[in-house]
Amino acid sequence: MSRLREIISFGTGAVEIKSGYGLNTEDEMKMLRVIRRLKENSPLAIKATFLGAHAVPMEYKSNPQNMLTWSSMK
């Protein structure tokens, strides 16, 4: 919220927040909950965008095609 207040003070009316930085389901879900909470409590228009698979966790460095199975997020 402090960053949102700062950009509001510069006249910003909308912001995009990217998810996809969580390298596991738990971290990604946390990011999505934070984005939802910010959207509920900010006067800014906030748009969430998924930017997945741009970072590879260590355990998948040698086999990145097996990195994520989003079906586990159902």
PyRosetta script that sets phi, psi and omega in degrees:
from pyrosetta import init, pose_from_sequence

init()
pose = pose_from_sequence("MSRLREIISFGTGAVEIKSGYGLNTEDEMKMLRVIRRLKENSPLAIKATFLGAHAVPMEYKSNPQNMLTWSSMK")
pose.set_psi(1, -33.1)
pose.set_omega(1, -179.5)
pose.set_phi(2, -64.2)
pose.set_psi(2, -38.1)
pose.set_omega(2, 177.3)
pose.set_phi(3, -67.8)
pose.set_psi(3, -37.9)
pose.set_omega(3, 176.9)
pose.set_phi(4, -63.8)
pose.set_psi(4, -43.9)
pose.set_omega(4, 177.6)
pose.set_phi(5, -59.8)
pose.set_psi(5, -38.6)
pose.set_omega(5, 179.4)
pose.set_phi(6, -63.9)
pose.set_psi(6, -47.7)
pose.set_omega(6, -177.8)
pose.set_phi(7, -71.5)
pose.set_psi(7, -28.4)
pose.set_omega(7, 173.9)
pose.set_phi(8, -62.3)
pose.set_psi(8, -38.9)
pose.set_omega(8, -178.6)
pose.set_phi(9, -64.6)
pose.set_psi(9, -20.3)
pose.set_omega(9, 177.3)
pose.set_phi(10, -91.3)
pose.set_psi(10, -0.1)
pose.set_omega(10, 177.4)
pose.set_phi(11, 96.7)
pose.set_psi(11, 9.5)
pose.set_omega(11, 179.3)
pose.set_phi(12, -69.3)
pose.set_psi(12, 136.8)
pose.set_omega(12, -179.7)
pose.set_phi(13, -112.0)
pose.set_psi(13, -12.1)
pose.set_omega(13, 179.9)
pose.set_phi(14, -151.4)
pose.set_psi(14, 153.9)
pose.set_omega(14, -179.3)
pose.set_phi(15, -146.8)
pose.set_psi(15, 146.6)
pose.set_omega(15, 173.9)
pose.set_phi(16, -105.9)
pose.set_psi(16, 133.3)
pose.set_omega(16, 175.9)
pose.set_phi(17, -118.9)
pose.set_psi(17, 124.3)
pose.set_omega(17, -179.3)
pose.set_phi(18, -90.7)
pose.set_psi(18, 134.6)
pose.set_omega(18, 169.3)
pose.set_phi(19, -103.6)
pose.set_psi(19, -178.5)
pose.set_omega(19, -179.1)
pose.set_phi(20, 104.8)
pose.set_psi(20, -1.4)
pose.set_omega(20, 179.1)
pose.set_phi(21, -83.4)
pose.set_psi(21, -17.1)
pose.set_omega(21, 176.5)
pose.set_phi(22, -68.9)
pose.set_psi(22, 127.3)
pose.set_omega(22, -177.6)
pose.set_phi(23, -91.3)
pose.set_psi(23, 7.6)
pose.set_omega(23, 172.3)
pose.set_phi(24, -150.4)
pose.set_psi(24, 167.4)
pose.set_omega(24, -175.3)
pose.set_phi(25, -59.8)
pose.set_psi(25, -43.6)
pose.set_omega(25, -178.6)
pose.set_phi(26, -59.1)
pose.set_psi(26, -46.1)
pose.set_omega(26, -179.3)
pose.set_phi(27, -68.2)
pose.set_psi(27, -38.1)
pose.set_omega(27, 178.8)
pose.set_phi(28, -66.6)
pose.set_psi(28, -41.2)
pose.set_omega(28, 178.5)
pose.set_phi(29, -64.6)
pose.set_psi(29, -36.4)
pose.set_omega(29, 177.0)
pose.set_phi(30, -62.0)
pose.set_psi(30, -45.0)
pose.set_omega(30, 179.1)
pose.set_phi(31, -60.2)
pose.set_psi(31, -43.3)
pose.set_omega(31, 179.8)
pose.set_phi(32, -65.7)
pose.set_psi(32, -36.7)
pose.set_omega(32, 176.6)
pose.set_phi(33, -65.1)
pose.set_psi(33, -40.7)
pose.set_omega(33, 178.5)
pose.set_phi(34, -63.6)
pose.set_psi(34, -44.4)
pose.set_omega(34, 178.4)
pose.set_phi(35, -60.1)
pose.set_psi(35, -44.5)
pose.set_omega(35, 178.8)
pose.set_phi(36, -59.9)
pose.set_psi(36, -43.8)
pose.set_omega(36, 180.0)
pose.set_phi(37, -63.6)
pose.set_psi(37, -40.9)
pose.set_omega(37, 177.7)
pose.set_phi(38, -63.4)
pose.set_psi(38, -42.3)
pose.set_omega(38, 178.9)
pose.set_phi(39, -60.7)
pose.set_psi(39, -37.6)
pose.set_omega(39, -178.8)
pose.set_phi(40, -72.7)
pose.set_psi(40, -25.7)
pose.set_omega(40, -171.2)
pose.set_phi(41, -116.3)
pose.set_psi(41, 10.7)
pose.set_omega(41, -177.9)
pose.set_phi(42, -122.1)
pose.set_psi(42, 144.0)
pose.set_omega(42, 175.1)
pose.set_phi(43, -75.8)
pose.set_psi(43, -12.1)
pose.set_omega(43, 179.2)
pose.set_phi(44, -71.8)
pose.set_psi(44, 150.7)
pose.set_omega(44, 166.0)
pose.set_phi(45, -77.2)
pose.set_psi(45, 122.1)
pose.set_omega(45, -177.8)
pose.set_phi(46, -118.8)
pose.set_psi(46, 127.5)
pose.set_omega(46, 178.8)
pose.set_phi(47, -116.2)
pose.set_psi(47, 126.4)
pose.set_omega(47, 177.1)
pose.set_phi(48, -95.0)
pose.set_psi(48, 135.5)
pose.set_omega(48, 179.2)
pose.set_phi(49, -129.6)
pose.set_psi(49, 131.7)
pose.set_omega(49, 178.1)
pose.set_phi(50, -84.1)
pose.set_psi(50, 122.9)
pose.set_omega(50, 178.0)
pose.set_phi(51, -121.4)
pose.set_psi(51, 73.9)
pose.set_omega(51, -172.6)
pose.set_phi(52, -86.5)
pose.set_psi(52, 162.1)
pose.set_omega(52, 173.0)
pose.set_phi(53, 59.5)
pose.set_psi(53, 29.5)
pose.set_omega(53, 176.0)
pose.set_phi(54, -95.2)
pose.set_psi(54, -10.5)
pose.set_omega(54, 174.7)
pose.set_phi(55, -132.1)
pose.set_psi(55, 140.9)
pose.set_omega(55, -177.1)
pose.set_phi(56, -112.8)
pose.set_psi(56, 122.3)
pose.set_omega(56, 177.0)
pose.set_phi(57, -60.6)
pose.set_psi(57, 152.4)
pose.set_omega(57, -176.8)
pose.set_phi(58, -52.8)
pose.set_psi(58, -41.5)
pose.set_omega(58, -175.9)
pose.set_phi(59, -68.1)
pose.set_psi(59, -10.0)
pose.set_omega(59, 179.1)
pose.set_phi(60, -114.3)
pose.set_psi(60, 6.4)
pose.set_omega(60, -178.1)
pose.set_phi(61, -56.2)
pose.set_psi(61, -38.7)
pose.set_omega(61, -178.2)
pose.set_phi(62, -85.6)
pose.set_psi(62, -10.3)
pose.set_omega(62, -176.9)
pose.set_phi(63, -147.8)
pose.set_psi(63, 62.8)
pose.set_omega(63, -171.7)
pose.set_phi(64, -64.6)
pose.set_psi(64, -21.7)
pose.set_omega(64, -179.1)
pose.set_phi(65, -66.6)
pose.set_psi(65, -18.0)
pose.set_omega(65, 177.9)
pose.set_phi(66, -97.7)
pose.set_psi(66, 14.1)
pose.set_omega(66, -171.3)
pose.set_phi(67, -60.4)
pose.set_psi(67, -55.5)
pose.set_omega(67, -171.6)
pose.set_phi(68, -125.0)
pose.set_psi(68, 140.0)
pose.set_omega(68, 168.3)
pose.set_phi(69, -124.9)
pose.set_psi(69, 97.6)
pose.set_omega(69, -175.4)
pose.set_phi(70, -69.3)
pose.set_psi(70, -11.9)
pose.set_omega(70, 176.9)
pose.set_phi(71, -63.0)
pose.set_psi(71, -21.3)
pose.set_omega(71, 178.2)
pose.set_phi(72, -71.5)
pose.set_psi(72, -9.3)
pose.set_omega(72, -179.2)
pose.set_phi(73, -91.2)
pose.set_psi(73, 4.4)
pose.set_omega(73, -179.2)
pose.set_phi(74, -65.1)
pose.dump_pdb("model.pdb")
